[in-house]
């Protein structure tokens, strides 16, 4: 018998229920008991969906109120002392680490949050001390949630982040120098205690995620697997059986580690991302080990091609037998929307092409039956084949005019007219900016009133003229506040935009849109990625009207705000029938037209954001990474190179660790880079010195993911640290990211302190300018 398995299920609920509950708790609108009850309701609902679909192995402990890695930080009592010393209730301590806490006399910033591998999900980074200790929390969450499911009559397989990955994905706290992996001997005994507790609760198996196995690993991390898993396997019958899960890449390059897993029951591999690893992995399995074959995509929304998946599964069955093969999702379904059933407005044709989490769990169960008894699911197999065929033949996917334009792209179209020094000389004269210029990253608070008016316009309850007037008033407000704050380069605040990718997708051909297909980005932040279904082009200007109006009412330079081609691609659900480089170039050509139109309408500072550039970076060095960086950089340059020298091109990145691909960042040739940096060590900026980076940089000086308002002295301290690595004439002062999710009082307070700090340094360096 072939079993079916799901590695994890989305947490947020059908209608973003978890987001609403968390935010209600943070604003004191519901009690802690109500919050926890809602979490329990969601868990039970999600387990039932999987059970009703016929899934054999259902995960537990995949639910988190904020982040699953943060769960493990608290589970192992690895909470930094700055939080434990506040004596907060455990759930408030948990949220303080995730989003900061500035209430009741307590003022602590959040821990660093970074991208989960190459996804758009963010995890909270374990932050460890030189004198770090670990211990198991009272009433451990994995045990509690296993028993919760058991009480409901559902047998689950608890999911844990593995000890090596937990440490490898962590970092030393500021003021500490510990290499996290050296703490393994302290951490493994806590895992052993937890595994024994799960066994005592009745768990027969556990899933231990070791996703770092897809990386090129340092020798000390490679060496850590052997002692960790020898200790785990050494528990024998005192612990549940273990399946080690990897995803988002292949593990062939780490086959020398596999002997460390000789005592585990099974190995899970991602056969969506890397199907070619199947046969090599099969040869590495022990004589009784099980292969968990990840053939249902946990990262995209396309219906599974059953014929292709069955071919892979039959290869595995032929090699090891049906009893040693599990049909699984490629990764957790965390990265997919909850259910396609909520979508009532999709075109009927494309609706049939999609599969969200609730549908994917059914696909897993169908495939498990199909490989041993195809007649039992004959109707499902025939329907799937018909859908796959219909999509491949659809006229919706192909636009000959787009292909003709792509064929006409020349190398010269990727380059600005002059080198940076010549451009900057013109920009300095044209823009007349001071030393340490201040700006924001783009968006201002999306207030309830903005959402109400947008909803009314969407429903046809107000006219386009009424909505335009409302947007103009919001732009007037944003400009007046920036006047008051005395910023140097303004933004219009983006009140008309629902999302930094969806807004553009709605104005391009080749996209379709959902109404409820939300996925979690971090904490309570959810996004609704548009879906690329065909060739992409720009029928008309997308942002010119609002930017032109904003410039007309502003007394300082107004920055036009665009989302870059790589980010539009990465933060959409892309096509899986055309290479991503083709889709990205189509987006670049559409944005090139927009950049040129903005300049023609008086916008001479244009920011083309690429926060997803690093996210798309293949996880291992080599030819695949080199090829990605080539087409990604070319796409950005194609989008931005059509302007004159006096127009200043900015770009923004949601990270500051560029060391392993700095040459690509430099190759973008943006006049100004703004980077998320407030929770990173300023020493990371040293790469700009080491590489003699000539252009301008705005490292974020405060964390916009937290409601906390930093004091002016904190800004001064951060700027002072940055000046150890950057020239005064090179440094811009700005927040980490856009301010869409913050409240106006938070924004005004933080930006006032930021501008005052910039003016302080402007005065200090006025004779050196």
PESUL-V775477 format. One record per pair of residues at least 4 apart in sequence whose ideal C-beta (glycine too) atoms are under 8 Angstrom apart, sorted by the first residue. I is the first residue (numbers start at 0). J is the second residue. If there is no record, write none. Layout:
I:J  I:J
This chain:
0:321  0:322  0:371  1:312  1:316  1:321  1:324  1:325  1:326  1:367  1:370  1:371  2:55  2:56  2:325  2:326  2:367  3:53  3:54  3:55  3:56  3:325  3:326  3:327  3:363  3:364  3:366  3:367  4:54  4:55  4:56  4:156  4:291  4:325  4:326  4:327  4:328  4:363  5:49  5:54  5:56  5:57  5:58  5:327  5:328  5:332  5:359  5:360  5:363  6:58  6:61  6:158  6:206  6:208  6:244  6:246  6:267  6:293  6:297  6:327  6:328  6:329  6:330  6:331  6:332  7:58  7:61  7:158  7:297  7:328  7:330  7:331  7:332  7:333  8:45  8:48  8:49  8:58  8:61  8:62  8:331  8:332  8:333  8:356  8:360  9:45  9:332  9:333  9:335  9:336  9:337  9:356  9:518  9:519  10:17  10:41  10:45  10:61  10:62  10:63  10:333  10:519  11:15  11:16  11:17  11:18  11:337  11:517  11:518  11:519  11:525  12:16  12:17  12:41  12:44  12:337  13:337  13:338  13:341  13:515  14:19  14:341  14:515  15:19  15:517  15:525  16:20  16:37  16:41  17:21  17:37  17:38  17:41  17:64  17:523  18:22  18:523  18:524  18:525  19:23  20:24  20:29  20:33  20:34  20:37  20:38  21:25  21:34  21:64  21:65  21:94  21:522  21:523  22:26  22:523  23:28  23:29  23:33  23:34  24:28  24:29  24:30  24:31  24:33  24:34  25:94  25:98  29:33  29:34  30:34  31:35  31:88  31:90  32:36  33:37  34:38  34:64  34:90  35:39  35:90  36:40  37:41  38:42  38:62  38:64  39:43  39:147  40:44  41:45  41:62  42:46  42:59  42:62  42:144  42:147  42:148  43:47  43:147  43:148  43:151  44:48  45:49  45:62  46:50  46:57  46:59  46:148  46:151  46:153  46:155  47:51  47:151  47:153  48:52  48:357  48:360  49:54  49:57  49:360  50:54  50:57  50:153  52:357  52:360  52:361  52:363  52:364  53:361  53:364  54:360  54:363  54:364  55:325  55:364  55:367  56:156  56:204  56:325  56:327  57:148  57:153  57:154  57:155  57:156  58:155  58:156  58:157  58:158  58:206  58:331  59:141  59:144  59:145  59:147  59:148  59:155  59:156  59:157  59:158  60:67  60:70  60:140  60:141  60:144  60:145  60:157  60:158  60:159  61:67  61:158  61:331  61:333  62:144  63:67  63:69  63:70  64:90  64:93  64:94  65:69  65:93  65:94  65:97  65:98  65:123  65:522  65:523  66:70  66:97  66:112  66:121  66:122  66:123  66:521  66:522  67:71  67:122  67:158  67:160  68:72  68:122  68:123  68:124  68:125  68:160  68:165  68:168  69:73  69:93  69:96  69:97  69:110  69:122  69:123  70:74  70:93  70:140  71:75  71:77  71:125  71:159  71:160  71:165  72:77  72:78  72:96  72:110  72:123  72:125  73:77  73:78  73:89  73:92  73:93  73:96  73:136  73:140  74:135  74:136  74:139  74:140  74:141  74:193  75:133  75:134  75:135  75:136  75:165  75:186  75:189  76:132  76:133  76:134  76:135  76:136  77:125  77:127  77:131  77:133  78:82  78:83  78:92  78:96  79:83  79:96  79:110  79:126  79:128  79:172  80:84  80:128  81:85  81:107  82:87  82:92  82:95  82:96  82:107  83:92  85:92  85:95  85:100  85:105  85:107  87:91  87:92  87:95  87:100  87:105  88:92  89:93  90:94  91:95  91:100  92:96  93:97  94:98  94:100  95:99  95:100  95:105  95:107  95:109  96:109  96:110  96:123  97:109  97:110  97:112  97:123  97:522  98:109  98:522  98:704  98:705  98:706  99:107  99:108  99:109  99:702  99:704  99:705  99:706  99:707  100:105  100:106  100:107  100:707  101:105  101:106  101:107  101:705  101:706  101:707  101:708  106:707  107:707  108:678  108:702  108:705  108:707  108:709  109:123  109:678  109:702  109:704  109:705  109:707  110:123  110:124  110:126  110:678  111:123  111:124  111:126  111:170  111:678  111:679  112:121  112:122  112:123  112:124  112:521  112:678  112:704  113:121  113:122  113:124  113:654  114:118  114:119  114:120  114:121  114:122  114:613  114:614  114:653  114:654  115:120  115:121  115:122  116:210  116:213  116:247  116:618  117:247  117:614  117:615  117:616  117:617  117:618  118:247  118:298  118:334  118:614  119:334  119:518  119:520  119:526  119:528  119:569  119:570  119:611  119:614  120:333  120:334  120:518  120:519  120:520  120:521  121:520  121:521  122:168  124:168  124:169  124:170  125:165  125:166  125:168  125:169  125:170  125:179  126:169  126:170  126:171  126:172  127:131  127:166  127:169  127:170  127:171  127:172  127:175  127:177  127:179  127:182  128:171  128:172  128:175  128:177  129:171  129:175  129:176  129:177  131:177  131:182  131:185  132:185  133:182  133:185  133:186  133:188  133:189  134:189  135:139  135:189  135:192  135:193  135:196  136:140  138:142  138:143  139:143  139:193  139:196  140:144  141:145  141:157  141:158  141:159  141:193  141:197  142:146  142:157  142:193  142:196  142:197  142:200  143:147  144:148  144:155  144:157  145:149  145:155  145:157  145:197  145:200  145:201  145:202  146:150  146:200  146:201  147:151  148:153  148:154  148:155  149:153  149:154  149:155  149:200  149:201  154:203  155:202  156:202  156:204  156:205  156:206  156:242  157:197  157:202  157:205  157:206  157:239  158:205  158:206  158:208  158:331  159:190  159:193  159:205  159:206  159:207  159:208  160:164  160:165  160:207  160:208  161:165  161:207  161:208  161:209  161:227  161:243  162:166  162:183  162:186  162:187  162:190  162:223  162:227  163:167  163:180  163:183  163:209  163:211  163:220  163:223  163:224  163:227  164:168  164:208  164:209  164:210  164:211  165:169  165:186  166:179  166:180  166:182  166:183  166:186  166:223  167:179  167:180  167:211  167:216  167:220  167:223  168:211  169:179  170:179  171:175  171:176  171:177  171:178  171:179  173:680  177:181  177:182  178:219  180:217  180:219  180:220  180:223  181:219  182:186  183:187  183:223  183:226  183:227  184:226  185:189  186:190  187:191  187:226  187:227  187:230  187:231  188:192  189:193  190:194  190:227  190:230  190:231  191:195  191:230  191:231  191:234  191:238  192:196  193:197  194:198  194:205  194:231  194:234  194:237  194:238  194:239  195:199  195:234  195:237  195:238  196:200  197:202  197:205  197:238  197:239  198:202  198:237  198:238  198:239  202:239  203:239  203:240  204:239  204:240  204:241  204:242  204:264  205:238  205:239  205:240  205:241  205:242  206:241  206:242  206:244  206:267  207:231  207:241  207:242  207:243  207:244  207:263  208:243  208:244  208:245  208:246  209:224  209:243  209:244  209:245  210:244  210:245  210:246  210:247  211:216  211:220  212:216  212:245  212:250  212:253  212:256  213:245  213:246  213:247  213:248  213:249  213:250  213:253  213:269  213:618  213:619  214:248  214:618  214:619  215:252  215:619  215:620  216:220  216:221  216:253  216:256  217:221  218:222  219:223  221:253  221:255  221:256  223:227  224:228  224:256  224:259  224:260  225:229  225:256  225:258  225:259  226:230  227:231  227:259  228:232  228:243  228:259  228:260  228:262  228:263  229:233  229:259  229:262  230:234  231:238  231:241  231:262  231:263  232:241  232:261  232:262  232:263  233:262  234:238  240:263  240:264  240:265  241:262  241:263  241:264  241:265  242:263  242:264  242:265  242:266  242:267  242:289  242:291  243:260  243:263  243:265  243:266  243:267  244:267  244:291  245:250  245:266  245:267  245:268  245:269  246:267  246:268  246:269  246:272  246:293  246:297  246:329  246:330  246:331  247:269  247:272  247:298  247:330  247:618  248:269  248:272  248:273  248:618  248:619  249:268  249:269  249:272  249:273  249:275  249:276  250:254  250:256  250:257  250:268  250:276  250:280  251:276  251:279  251:280  252:619  253:257  254:279  254:283  256:260  257:261  257:266  257:283  260:266  261:285  263:288  264:288  264:289  265:288  265:289  265:290  265:291  265:325  266:280  266:284  266:288  266:289  266:290  266:291  267:290  267:291  267:292  267:293  267:325  267:327  268:273  268:276  268:277  268:280  268:290  268:291  268:292  268:293  269:273  269:293  269:329  269:330  270:274  270:276  270:277  270:292  270:293  270:294  270:311  270:329  271:293  271:294  271:295  271:296  271:297  271:298  271:329  272:298  272:329  274:311  276:280  277:281  277:292  277:311  277:314  277:315  278:282  278:314  278:318  279:283  280:284  280:290  281:290  281:314  281:315  281:318  281:319  284:288  284:289  284:290  284:319  284:323  287:323  288:323  289:323  289:324  289:325  290:315  290:319  290:323  290:324  290:325  291:325  291:327  292:311  292:312  292:315  292:324  292:325  292:326  292:327  293:297  293:327  293:328  293:329  293:330  294:303  294:308  294:311  294:312  294:326  294:327  294:329  294:366  295:303  295:308  295:326  295:327  295:328  295:329  295:359  295:362  295:363  295:366  296:301  296:303  296:328  296:329  296:359  297:328  297:329  297:330  297:331  297:332  297:333  297:334  297:335  297:359  298:329  298:330  298:334  298:335  299:335  299:572  299:573  299:575  300:335  300:336  300:353  300:354  300:355  300:516  300:530  300:572  301:352  301:353  301:354  301:572  301:575  302:351  302:352  302:353  302:354  302:358  302:362  302:383  302:386  302:387  303:308  303:354  303:359  303:362  303:366  303:383  304:308  304:383  304:387  305:309  305:362  305:365  305:366  305:369  305:379  305:380  305:383  305:384  306:310  306:383  306:384  306:387  307:311  308:312  308:366  309:313  309:366  309:369  309:370  310:314  311:315  312:316  312:324  312:326  312:366  312:370  313:317  313:370  314:318  315:319  315:324  316:320  316:321  316:324  316:370  319:323  319:324  320:324  321:370  321:371  324:370  326:363  326:366  326:367  326:370  327:363  328:332  328:359  328:360  328:363  330:334  332:356  332:359  332:360  333:518  333:519  334:518  335:355  335:356  335:359  335:518  336:355  336:356  336:513  336:515  336:516  336:517  336:518  336:527  337:341  337:355  337:356  337:357  337:515  337:516  337:517  338:355  338:356  338:357  338:358  339:350  339:353  339:354  339:355  339:357  339:358  340:357  341:514  341:515  341:516  342:350  342:353  342:513  342:514  342:515  342:516  343:514  344:514  345:349  345:350  345:353  345:511  345:513  346:350  346:511  347:351  348:352  348:389  348:393  348:395  349:353  349:395  349:511  349:530  349:532  351:386  351:389  351:390  352:386  352:390  352:532  353:358  353:530  354:358  354:359  354:362  355:359  355:516  356:360  357:361  358:362  359:363  360:364  361:365  362:366  363:367  364:368  365:369  365:376  365:379  365:380  366:370  367:371  368:372  368:373  368:375  368:376  369:373  369:376  369:379  369:380  372:376  373:377  373:380  376:380  377:381  378:382  379:383  380:384  381:385  382:386  383:387  384:388  385:389  386:390  387:391  388:392  389:393  390:396  390:576  391:576  395:532  395:533  396:532  396:533  396:534  396:574  396:576  397:402  397:533  397:534  398:402  398:508  398:509  398:533  398:534  398:536  399:403  400:404  400:536  401:405  401:509  401:534  401:535  401:536  401:585  402:406  402:534  403:407  404:408  404:536  404:588  405:581  405:584  405:585  405:588  408:412  408:584  408:588  408:637  410:414  412:591  412:637  412:640  412:641  413:633  413:636  413:637  413:640  414:636  414:640  414:668  415:422  415:639  415:640  415:642  415:644  415:648  415:668  416:643  416:644  417:421  417:422  417:644  418:422  419:423  419:668  419:670  419:693  419:694  420:424  420:693  421:425  421:644  422:426  422:644  422:645  422:647  422:670  423:427  423:670  423:694  423:695  424:428  425:429  425:644  425:645  426:430  426:644  426:645  426:646  426:647  426:670  427:431  427:432  428:645  429:603  429:645  430:488  430:556  430:603  430:604  430:647  432:436  432:487  432:488  432:556  433:487  433:761  434:727  434:728  434:760  434:761  434:764  434:765  434:768  435:718  435:727  435:730  435:731  435:732  435:757  435:760  435:761  435:764  436:487  436:488  436:731  436:732  436:757  437:486  437:487  437:488  437:731  437:732  437:733  437:753  437:754  437:757  438:486  438:487  438:488  438:489  438:490  438:558  438:673  438:697  438:731  438:732  438:733  439:443  439:486  439:490  439:733  439:734  439:737  439:738  439:750  440:490  440:606  440:608  440:651  440:673  440:703  440:733  440:734  440:735  440:736  440:737  440:738  441:490  441:493  441:499  441:558  441:560  441:606  441:608  441:651  441:737  442:490  442:492  442:493  442:496  442:499  442:560  442:737  442:738  442:739  443:477  443:480  443:490  443:492  443:493  443:494  443:738  443:739  443:743  443:746  444:738  444:739  444:740  444:741  444:742  444:743  444:746  445:449  445:450  445:494  445:739  445:740  446:450  446:743  447:451  448:452  449:453  449:473  449:494  450:454  451:455  452:456  452:461  452:466  452:469  453:457  453:466  453:495  453:497  454:458  455:460  455:461  455:466  456:460  456:461  456:463  456:465  456:466  461:465  461:466  461:469  462:466  463:467  464:468  465:469  466:470  467:471  468:472  469:473  470:474  470:494  470:495  470:545  471:475  471:548  472:476  473:477  473:492  473:494  474:478  474:491  474:492  474:494  474:545  474:548  474:549  474:552  475:479  475:552  476:480  476:492  477:481  477:489  477:490  477:491  477:492  477:494  477:549  478:482  478:489  478:491  478:549  478:552  478:553  479:483  480:484  480:743  480:747  481:486  481:489  481:490  481:553  481:555  482:554  484:747  484:750  484:751  484:754  485:754  486:555  486:750  486:754  487:555  487:556  488:555  488:556  488:557  488:558  488:604  489:549  489:553  489:555  489:556  489:557  489:558  490:549  490:557  490:558  490:560  491:545  491:546  491:548  491:549  491:557  491:560  493:499  493:560  493:737  493:739  495:502  495:545  496:502  497:501  497:502  498:502  498:526  498:527  499:503  499:562  499:566  499:570  499:608  499:737  500:504  500:526  500:528  500:529  500:562  500:566  500:567  500:570  500:571  501:505  501:512  501:527  501:528  501:529  502:506  502:541  502:562  503:507  503:541  503:561  503:562  503:567  504:510  504:512  504:529  504:531  504:567  504:571  505:510  505:512  505:529  506:537  506:538  506:539  506:541  507:535  507:536  507:537  507:538  507:541  507:586  507:589  508:533  508:534  508:535  508:536  508:537  508:538  509:531  509:532  509:533  509:534  509:535  509:536  509:585  510:529  510:530  510:531  510:532  510:535  510:571  511:529  511:530  511:532  512:527  512:529  512:530  513:527  513:529  513:530  515:527  516:527  516:528  517:525  517:526  517:527  518:525  518:526  518:527  518:528  519:524  519:525  520:524  520:525  520:526  521:704  522:704  524:740  526:570  528:570  528:571  528:572  529:571  529:572  530:571  530:572  531:535  531:568  531:571  531:572  531:573  531:574  531:582  532:574  533:574  534:585  535:582  535:585  535:586  535:589  536:585  536:588  536:589  537:541  537:588  537:589  537:590  537:592  537:593  540:544  540:592  540:593  540:596  541:593  542:546  542:559  542:560  542:561  542:593  542:597  543:547  543:593  543:596  543:597  543:600  544:548  545:549  546:550  546:557  546:559  546:560  546:597  546:600  546:602  547:551  547:600  547:601  547:602  548:552  549:553  549:557  550:557  550:600  550:601  550:602  551:601  553:557  556:603  556:604  557:602  557:604  558:602  558:604  558:605  558:606  558:649  559:594  559:597  559:602  559:604  559:605  559:606  560:606  560:608  561:590  561:593  561:594  561:597  561:605  561:606  561:607  561:608  561:638  562:566  562:567  562:570  562:607  562:608  563:567  563:590  563:607  563:608  563:609  563:612  563:634  563:635  563:638  563:650  564:568  564:583  564:584  564:586  564:587  564:590  564:634  564:635  564:637  564:638  565:569  565:583  565:609  565:611  565:612  565:615  565:631  565:634  565:635  566:570  566:608  566:609  566:610  566:611  566:612  567:571  567:586  567:590  568:573  568:579  568:582  568:583  568:586  568:611  568:615  569:573  569:611  569:614  569:615  570:611  573:579  573:582  574:582  577:581  577:582  578:582  579:583  579:615  580:584  580:626  580:630  580:634  581:585  582:586  583:587  583:630  583:631  583:634  584:588  584:630  584:633  584:634  584:637  585:589  586:590  586:634  586:638  587:591  587:633  587:634  587:635  587:637  587:638  588:592  588:637  588:638  589:593  590:594  590:607  590:638  590:639  591:595  591:637  591:638  591:639  591:640  591:641  592:596  593:597  594:598  594:605  594:607  594:638  594:639  594:641  594:642  595:599  595:641  595:642  596:600  597:602  597:605  598:602  598:603  598:605  598:642  598:643  598:646  603:645  603:646  603:647  604:646  604:647  604:649  605:639  605:642  605:646  605:647  605:648  605:649  606:648  606:649  606:650  606:651  606:673  607:635  607:638  607:639  607:648  607:649  607:650  607:669  608:650  608:651  609:635  609:650  609:651  609:652  609:667  610:614  610:651  610:652  610:653  610:654  610:675  610:736  611:615  611:653  612:616  612:631  612:635  612:652  612:663  613:652  613:653  613:654  613:656  613:657  613:660  615:627  615:631  616:624  616:627  616:628  616:660  617:621  617:623  617:624  617:627  619:623  619:624  620:624  620:659  621:625  622:626  623:627  624:628  624:660  625:629  626:630  627:631  628:632  628:660  628:663  629:633  630:634  631:635  631:663  632:636  632:663  632:666  632:667  633:637  634:638  635:639  635:650  635:667  635:669  636:640  636:666  636:667  636:668  639:648  639:669  640:668  642:646  642:648  647:670  647:671  648:668  648:669  648:670  648:671  649:669  649:670  649:671  649:672  649:673  650:667  650:669  650:671  650:672  650:673  651:672  651:673  651:674  651:736  652:664  652:672  652:673  652:674  652:675  653:675  653:735  653:736  654:674  654:675  655:674  655:675  655:676  655:679  655:683  655:684  655:698  656:679  656:683  657:661  657:664  657:683  657:686  658:683  658:686  660:664  661:665  661:686  661:690  662:666  663:667  664:672  665:690  665:692  667:672  668:694  669:694  670:694  670:695  671:694  671:695  671:696  671:697  671:731  672:694  672:695  672:696  672:697  673:696  673:697  673:698  673:699  673:731  673:733  674:696  674:697  674:698  674:699  675:679  675:699  675:735  675:736  676:681  676:683  676:684  676:698  676:699  676:700  676:735  677:699  677:700  677:701  677:702  677:717  677:734  677:735  678:702  679:683  681:698  681:717  681:720  681:721  681:723  681:724  682:724  684:688  684:696  684:698  684:721  684:724  684:725  685:689  685:724  686:690  686:692  687:692  687:696  687:724  687:725  687:729  688:692  688:724  688:725  692:696  694:729  695:729  695:730  695:731  696:725  696:729  696:730  696:731  697:730  697:731  697:732  697:733  698:721  698:725  698:730  699:703  699:733  699:734  699:735  699:736  700:714  700:717  700:718  700:721  700:732  700:733  700:734  700:735  700:753  700:756  701:709  701:713  701:714  701:717  701:734  701:735  701:749  701:753  702:707  702:735  703:734  703:735  703:736  703:737  703:738  703:740  703:741  704:735  704:736  704:740  706:741  706:742  706:745  708:745  708:748  708:749  708:752  709:713  709:714  709:749  709:752  710:714  710:752  711:715  711:752  711:755  711:756  712:716  713:717  713:752  714:718  714:752  714:753  714:755  714:756  714:757  715:719  715:756  715:759  715:760  716:720  717:721  718:722  718:730  718:732  718:756  718:757  718:760  719:723  720:724  721:725  721:730  722:727  722:730  722:760  725:729  725:730  726:730  727:760  727:764  727:767  727:768  728:768  732:753  732:754  732:756  732:757  733:753  734:738  734:749  734:750  734:753  738:746  741:745  741:746  742:746  743:747  744:748  745:749  746:750  747:751  748:752  749:753  750:754  751:755  752:756  753:757  754:758  755:759  756:760  757:761  758:762  759:763  760:764  761:765  764:768
